Amino acid sequence: MARRGQSRTGTRRTAPRSQRRVKDGDVIGVLARTVREVEAAAQRGRVTPSVRTKFQAVALLLREERARVREDATGSESSRTEQLKRLDGVATILATTAVQDAGLLALLAEDAVTSDAARTLRLELLKDAGIEPPAEEAPAPEPVAAAPAATERRVVPQSVVSRQLANPFLAPDFSAAPQRVSRPRRLAGWELLDPLLSSFERAGAGDAACMPLPTPSWLPVPKGLELMPHQAQLVAAAAAGHRTFLLADEPGLGKTAQALLAAEAADAYPLLVVVPSVVKTNWAREAGLWTPHRPATVVQGDGETIDGFADIVVVNYEVLDRHAGWIGDFGFRGMVVDEAHFIKNKSSQRSRNVLELAERLRSRTVRPLLMALTGTPLINDIDDFRAIWQFLGWVDDSKPLGELVDALEDTGLTPADPGFYPAARRCVVDMGIVRRRKVDVAADIPARRIADLPVELDGAAGRSIRAAEQELARRMVTRYETVLANRSSDDAVEGIDADLVRQVARWELKEATTATAGENVFGMMRRIGRAKAGLAADYAAQLARSAGKVVFFAKHVDVLDAAEETFTRQGVRFSSIRGDQTPTVRQKNIDAFVGDPDVAVAVCSLVAAGVGINLQVASNLVLAELSWTDAEQTQAIDRSHRIGQTEPVTAWRIIAAQTIDARIAELIDSKAGLAARALDGSDEEVQSSADVQLEALVALLTDALASR
């Protein structure tokens, strides 16, 4: 948030306070009145852009007034104390109001952009208090275009340079250019964008939320895989020629697979996929599953490791700015934006980057595939639609465009006609809004499923974990080779001695269970859990905003603590259910999660909350850490998947890619199948958690020996 009297470029403009104060006015009274207006609007659930402007203006002026009162040496100590007390009251209302709305909370962040409207309103509030700011504090006009120096440094990976040299002529593709017929515009003089947005506010319970979708025929599904019927319908729409989609299915309904196969059906390659960092590894994995013949690459950091010749390029919002230059010239024919509500603030850098890239894509390719994926298209109010509609090319800053205008003209209605609003909403929905809920497609999906979400552990923590894993493998290899060297020639075994590998793994496991220091498999899993905590909590917060209540499970206290810090920072209310609580406190927290609609997440100990409680108010769970047994994992999932649950339950397992975490997840799943067979009457023995630990070490040692 910009400081008082400071422009976005950081130039100081505030005159000394002795020069500012022309009259002695009651700024605190004006602040109190305005913050009450904001509070009332938030309580009514009507946080409009004007309300957000008031909120930010109050926050700016509150900070300035507090600093002025503290610096004022002319008044008495009792007077300063009384003024600060009144300001604290305003600050309390501001904070409690912000917690109710994620959009307001974001305005309190240090990097929040101060809007022109907020700066202007701040000056008006000063005038209301009888204070005339000096002329130099008048709002300065924004520059026509952002200076390139203000953006993050731009990079061009060497692999991309190689591709550009191999394909020097990336000609625009106008082969499918539609022939637009010029026609008289009956609605030319009407303001249409606000009525279009209002048409969604006026929607009735029976109004359609999904465009008509065709019956699937042939679909580009890899052999051995099968789409659920609701997924197949969207892919069929792309195959039939539809090219813009706001895919707003609830989480757990397979939006990733739908987007990848829609790109295949539309031949929209190269394909750009913009995602939050927590899911970019999962996108690459899903691409390998659903479009295995299309190479996919993930942009990490400066992009030194990317494949410039890939068909699918996955990049996260956080690094998009530094790669926007070459991405704009890459020749993409399709673009997918995951968690598209991230771009709702059109003044944010990531929103500007996405909208600019989409516009460049449309300028090079006629009818490119554009898909916005989000379970939460609306967070604050209907105005959140604007950026998503603009990304899809349905509107610009002030008016509807192209096919949407034609559809509105064809209604024969104007905003003055009573039937305009339902007809206009139908026109927008038919442009490509697809919204299905779990309960609507319950027959398509299993009642209980586990979805793995691989994440990359970047930075020092990730490097440390990988180094520790390598050291553990080296230690076991050394022990294996020592035993092998002391054997007689009669005991020689060709290749890797599987029996000796298992014996070395047993020795390592025994030492790990008794050691009080040193790196071992248990300590490594705990470190992996800590490294995943922030990513897992961030994903849980996204789920809570898009799908309702979420249960978050972890094993270790420090992982639970880290998750709760993330929720607090993001303004997500939660209940904590742990083993060290008294029965009274525990039940109070359970009741808060179940009964209070504002408590979005239950942060649960995998052991303490894995049994004996009912949390069926949530149908989504996040497993931030892996258990050593499928039984413990199943017990946790069954807190929601139980009698009284009306929706299919999805458990999202957060897996640290390229670590022992991924191997353990595979082992747990294999033991789950074994346990099921045993319960069904098999003679096979059900294995314990120690077996999973042993098999993980066996796999680690075997891989290390095989790679020598």
N, C-alpha and C positions, 0 to 999 in steps of 0.2 A: 504494500500500500504506500503510495507516495506520501511523503511528509508534507506538513503545512508549508505552503509557499514554495514548493519544489516541483519543477516540471519533470516530465518523464525522462529528460536527458540529465537531470540532476542539478540544473542551474538554480542557484538560490535567488529567490525573488522577494522574500518577505522583508519588509521594512522593520526597523526596531519597533518594539511594542509601544514605546512612548510616542512614536509618530502615528501608529495605527489607530490608537484610541482617540477618536474625535469626540465621542460621547461616552458616558458611562452607562452601559446597557446590561440587561439581565440575560446573558447568553445561556445560563443554566436553565432558566425558565423556558426559553425557546427550545432547547435540547430536550427537556422533559416532555414538553407538549408533542414534539415531533416523534420521539421514540415511542410514546404511547400510541401514536397513530400506526407506527410500524408494527408494534406488538399486537394491536387489535386486528390488523390485516392478516398477520401470521396465524393468529388463533382462528380466524375464519377460513384459513387455507387459501387466501387470495394474495399470494406474494407476486404481484405484477412487476414489470420493469420499473414503474414509477416508485413502487414500495422499496425495491432494491436500491434505487437511487437515493431515496430518503435515508435508508439504513447506512449507506456508505458515507453520505454527507454528515450524518450524526457522528459516525465513527471518526471521521477526519477532525471535525470541530471539537469533539470530546477530548481527543488526544491533545489538541492545541490548547484548549482551555485549562486542562489539568496542568500542563507545563507552565502556562502563564500564571496560574494561581500560586504554584510552588515558587516561582521566581519573583513574585510581587513582594517587595519589601516595604511597601508603603502602608499596608494594612496591618491590623493587629493579628496576633497568633490565633486568637479565638475566631476571628473572621475567616482566616485561611482554613482553619479546621472545619468550620461549618460549610464553606464552599466545597472543600474536597469531599465532605460527607455527602453533599447533594450530588456531586459528580459521580461518586461511587454508586449512588442509587441509579443514576442513568446508565452507568456501565453494567450494572447487574441486569437491568432490563434488556440491554443490548445483547449480553451474553446468553441469557436464557432464551431470548427470541432466536438467536443464531442457531442454537442447538436444535431447534424445531425444523430447520430448513437448511439442507446442504448448500444451496445456492447462496444464502446469507452468510453461512459459516465461511465459505470460500472468500468472501469479500474482506474477511479479517486477516487473511494470510498476508505475509510480508511481501509476496510477489504479486499480489492482486493489482490489476491495472485500475487506476482511478479514472472513471469515465468523465467525459466533458460535462455531462448532465450533473454528476455529483459535485464537481468543482463549482459549477454555476449555482447549484442549490445551496452549497456552503456559503457563498457570498450573499445569497438572498436571506439565509438564516441570520447572518451577521447584521444585515440591514434591518431585519425584523426586530433584532435586539437593540437597535439604535446605534449601531456601529457602522461607520462608513469606511470600508477598506480603501487603502491608497490605490491610485490608478494602475500602478504596476502589478496589482494583484488581479486585474481583470483577466478572464480566461483568454489564453492565447490560442489562436487557431492552430489546429494540427497541421503538420506538413502534408502536402498532397500525397506523397509516397514515402514509405518507410525507407530510411537510408540503409543500404546493404550492410554498413558497418555495425548497425545495431543488432543484427542477427547473429546467431551462433556461427562460428567459422564453418565454411563449406569445404567438403572433401569430395574427391572423386577416386574411388578404389581402383587399383591397377587392373583388376579383372574387368571392370567396366570399361576402362580405356581400351583393353584388348578387344572387347566386344564391339566397341564403336569403330575401331580400326578395321575389324573384320566385316562390319556392316556400315560403310560410310554414308550410305544413302537410305535414311529411314523416312521414306516417302509417306505423307499422310494417306490414309485409307478412306477414299470417298466412294468405294464400290457399291455401298448399300445406301447411297444418299436418297432419302425419300423426296418425292416431288411435292413440295408444299405449294398449294394453290392460294394465291392472294384473294382475299374475300373481304367484303365490308365488315367492319367490326362494330356490332351493335353495342358492345360493352366498353367501347374505347374511352368514354368519358367517366367511367365508374371506377371508384377505389375498390379493388377486389381482394387484396391480400388479407386485410383485417377481417372482412366477411368470411373468407375461407377459413381462417383460424377460428373465428367465432362459431362456424358451423360445427366444429368438433365439440365446443363447449355446450352447444344446444342439443347434442346427440341424445336420442332416446335409447331405452334399454334394448329395443329390438333392431336398432340400426346395425347394418353390416360393418364388421371391423376387418374384413378380408376381401380382397379382390376375387372375382371368379377365377377358379383354377381348373385347367383341363384335366380330363381323365388320362392318366399315363399310358403310353404305349411302349415304344422302344426308349430305353434310357441307357446312358453310358456308365453302367455300373460294373466294376471289375468282377471277374469270376470269383465266386465264393462269398461275395458280399450281397447284402440285400437291403434296400431302402424300406423304411416304414412308409405306409401309404401317404401320410401327410407330407413327408419329405419328397416323395416321388412327384406329387402334384406341383410343387414349386419348380422342380427340375424340368418337368414337362412344359411349364409356362415359358421357361427360358428356351427350351428346344423349339417351341412354337413361335419364337421371335420376340418375346417380351424382354426388355433390356434394363429396366430400372425397378429396383425393389427396396422397400423398407421392410425388412424381415424382422418382425417384432415378436416372434415366438418366445414363449417362456423358456428359461434355462432348462436344459435337459432334453430338449426336443430336437437336437441335432442340427443347429444352424450352420455349423462349420462344414459338415458333409454336404448340406444343401448348396452352400455357396460354391464349394469346389466343383461339384458336379454341374451346377448351373454354368460355371465358366467353361467346363468341358462341352456342354451342350451348345453353348454360344460360340465356341472356339475363340474365347476372349483371352488369347495369349499374345505376348507376355501379360501376366496378371500381377497387379500390385495389391498386397494385403497389408493394411495398416491396423495395428493391434496394440493393446496394452502389453507391457513387457512380460507380465505374468503368464500370458498365454501364447507367446510367439513360438516357443518350442513345441507346444501342442499343435499349433497350426502346421508346422513342418512335418510332424509325425502323422497328422491326419491327411496331409497331402500325399505322403508316401503310401498311405493305406488306400485312399479313394481315387487318386490319380497317379498310380505308380510309374507310368510312362512319362510323366511331366516332372523334370528335375525341379526341386525346390531349394531355395537358399534363404538363410536368415541373416539379416544385417545386424552385426554386433559392433558396438563402438564405432570406429572409423571404417569398418567394412573390409579389413584386410583379408578376411577369410571367406568372403562371399564368392559365389560362382556367377560371374557376369553373363554367362550363357544360359542361366536357368530360365525356366518358363514361369516359375512362381517366385516372387520376391516378397519376403515377409519382413516388415520393418515396424518397430514400435514407435509410438508417439514421441517418446523422449528424445530420440536421435533423428527424427524426421527432418528437423530444421537443417542439420548439417549436411544431409543427403538430398535435400529438395532440388538442388541444381541438376544433378545428373539424372535423378528420377524423372524430372520433367521432360528430359530429352531421350529417355530410354526407349520410347515407342510402345508403351503399354496400351493394350486394347481393352483392358478391364481393370476395375478397381473395387476392392472390398474394404469397407471400414467397419471393424469389429468394435463393439461397445460404443456405438456411434453417438450416444449421449455425451461422450467426452468432448464433442465439438460444439455443444449447444451454445457456449459463450463465444459469439463471433468476434469479440475483441481479443480473444486469447491467441497466442502464437500458433498453437497446434491446430486451432480451427482455421486460421488464415492459411496455414500450410496445406491443409486438406482441401479447402475450397479452391485454392490456387491450382493445385495439382489436378483436381477434377476438371477445372475449366480448361487447362492445357490439354488434357486428355480429349475433351470434346472438340477442341480446335483441330486435333490431328486425326481423329477417328470418328467417323459418322456412326451414330448409335452404338457407342461402347457399352459394355456391361458395367453398371454401377449398382452396388449393393451396400446398403447401410444395415448393419446387424445390431440389434439392441433389444433386450427384454424390457427396457425402460425408455421408450421414446420421449416420455414426458416426466420431468422430475419436479420442476417448480410450477409451471403453468403451460398453457397452450403455445406460448411464444417459443418454447423449446423446439417446436417443429421447424422453425425458420431455417436454421443452419442445415438440418438434415435434408429438407426439401431443396435447399439451394445446392447442396452437394449432388443431389440426384438430377439437378437441372430442371426441376419443375417450376421454380420461381427464381427471381433475382432479389435484390434488396427491396424492391418496391412493388413488384407485380408478378402475376403468373406468366409462364412462358409456353410457347410451342403447343404441344398436344393438350396441355391442360387448358389453355385459352380456347382451343377449338372445342373441347368438351363442354366448357362453360357456355360458349356461344350456342352449342347445339341444344342446351336445355330450354332456350327460348325465354329464360327468366332473367330478371335483374335483382340486385339486392333489395329493391323496394317491394318485391313480390314475396308473399308469405311462404311459398314453396321453394324459394331459392336456396335456403340453408341446407335442408336435407339433400336437395339435388346437387349442390356444390360439394357437400361432403362425399357423396357417392362418386363424383368425378375425381376427387383426390384419391379416394380409396382405390378406384379402378386404375389409377396411375401405377400402382404397384405395392400397396400396403398389404402385408400378409401377417396376420396375427392369429395364432392358435395357442390355447392354454392346455396345460397337462390334462385337466379334467375333460376337455373337449376331444382329445385324441387318446383317451385312456386305453382304448382297445389296441392302439398301435404300439404302446410301450409296455415293458414289463412293470409289474407293481413295485419291484425293488431292483435297482441296478447300481453298479459301481462304475464310475467314470474316472479314469486316471487323467490327471493334468500334470504333465511333466514341466518342470521349470529349470532354468539354467541358474546355477549359483555363480554369480559374477563377483568380481572384486577380490579383496584380500581373504574373505571368509571362504569363498569357493576355492581359491588357490590353495589355501591351507588344508582344506578337507581333502582335496585331490592328492596333495603331497603326503598327508597322513595315510591315505589309502595305499599309495605307492610304497610307503615305508613299511606298512604292515605286510604287504605282498612280498617285499624284498626280504623281510625277516623270516617269513615262512619258506621262501625259496632257499635261503641260506641253510635253514635247518634241514630241508629236504635234501639238498645237495650234500650236506655233511653226512647224513645217514647213508646216502647212496654211495659216497666215496669209501665208507667203512665196510661196505658189503663185500662178500667174496664174489668171485666171478660166477660161481654156481647160482647165485641169487639174482643175476642180472635179468632185467625185464626190458623188452623193446618199447621204445616210446615212453610215455608218462606212466609211472607206476600208480595206478588208481588207489591201490590199498595203502601205499605209503602216503599219498596225498591226504587220504582220509585220516590216517594216524597223526600226521603233522597238524591237521586241522583240529583234531581232538586235543592234542597238547596245547595248542594256542587257546582253544576255548576254555580249557581247565585253568590255564594261567590267567585268562581274562576275568574269570569269575572270582578269583581270589586276590588279584593284584589291586593295590590301592593307588598306584601311580603308573604312568606310562600310557602309550597309545594302544587301544584295543578296540574291538568291534563295538562294544557298548558305548564307550566314550565317543567313538566316531559317529554313531547313530544319534547321540544326543547333540553333538555339534551340528550335524546335518539338520536336526529339528530346529535348532536356534537360527540357523541360516535361512531356513524356509519360513520362519514364523511371520515375518513382515509380508512376504508374498502371499502366504496362505490367508492372512487376515485381510489383506487388500482384496483378494478374490471373494472372501466371505462378505465383505462390505458391498462389493458390486452385486453379489447375489441378493443381499438383503434389500438393496434399492430396487432391484428388478423383479424379484420373485417373492418378496415377503420374508418371514422369519427364517433364520438360519441357525443351526446348531454347529458349533465349532469345537472339535475335539483335539486335544493334545495330551501327551504323556507327562511331560516335565514342567515343573513350576515356572522355570525361566522362559519356556516357550509360551505358556499361558500369559505370563506378565508382558512379554513382548507384544503378543497379539492384542491385549487390552490397551496397551499404550497406542497401538496403531488405531484401534477403534475410537479411542478418546480424541486423538489428533484429528480424525476425520469426522468427528461429530456424530458417531454411530452409538446409540445407547445400547447397553448390554447388561446381562445378568451373569454373575460368576458363580459356578457350581464346582466346589473343590472338596477335597477330603478333609481339610483341617477346619471346616465350618461346623458349628453346632447344628443339630437337627432343626432348630427354629430358624436360624439364618438361612440354612440350605432351602427349607421349604418356602421361605419368604422370597428368595431369589427365583425359585422355580415358578411360584405364583406370578411374580412380576413378568417373567418371560411369557407365560401362558396367557395372562389376563390383560397386560398393558400393551395396547397396539403400538406404542412408541418404542418399546424395548425390542430391538430388531435381532439381536444375537444372544444366544446362550453360550458362554465360554465355559467348556466343560472339561474336567479331568477325565481322561479315557478310562481310568480305573475307578475313580470315585463316582462318576456319573454314568458309567457304562451299564449299570444294572439298577433296577428298582425304581426308575422314575419314568413318567410319561411325558413325552415332548412332541406328541403327534400334531401339535399346532404348526409344526414346521415340516415341510416335505423336502427340504434340501439340507444336507449336512456337509461339512468340510472336515476331512481327516488330515490334520496338519502333520501328524507323525504316524508312522506305521506301527502297528502292534506286531508282536512276534507270532501271534496265532490268528487264524481266521475266526476262531470262536470269539475272541475278545473284540475283534472288528465287527463281527455280526451282532454281538450284544449291544454295541454302541449304536449301530444302525437301527436296531430294533427299538431304541427309545422313541423313534418316530414312526417306524414301520410296524404298526401294531393296530389292534382293534380300535376303531375310532378315527383312523386315518382315512381321509376321503380322496387323496390324490396319490399317484405313484411317487415313490421316494427315490431320490438320487443322492448317492454319497460320492462326493468329489474327493478323490485321494490326491494329495499334492505330492508328487514324486520328484526327487532331485535327479535330473537326468545325468547320465554318464558317471554315476557313483554307485556304491554298493546298495543304496536305497532302492534303485530300480531292480536290482537282482533280488532283493528281499521281497519286493512286491510280487514278482513272478513266483517265488517260492511259496508265499502265503496262498496265492491263488491255486497252485498245484496241490497244496495240502488241503485246501477247501474241498476240491473235488474228491480227494481221498476220504475225507471225513464224511462226505455225503454218501459215498459208496459203502462205508463202514456202517453207517446208520441204516442203510437199506439192506443190511444182511451180509455184507462182504466179509470174508475171512481176513482181509488185510487189516493190519494194526494201525490205529489212528496215532499219528506222530505228535510229539509235543513241541513246545516252543524251542527247546534245546536242539531239536532236529533242524529247525529252520536256521538257527544260529550256526550250527555245524555245516549245513549245506551251503550257506552263504560263504563261509570260509573256504570250503572245498572249491566252490566256483571261482573265488578270487585267486586262489593258488593255481588252479588249473589254467585259468586265463593267463596268469603271469608266466607259467612254464611254457605254454603254447606260443607265446609271443617272443620267446628268446630266439 
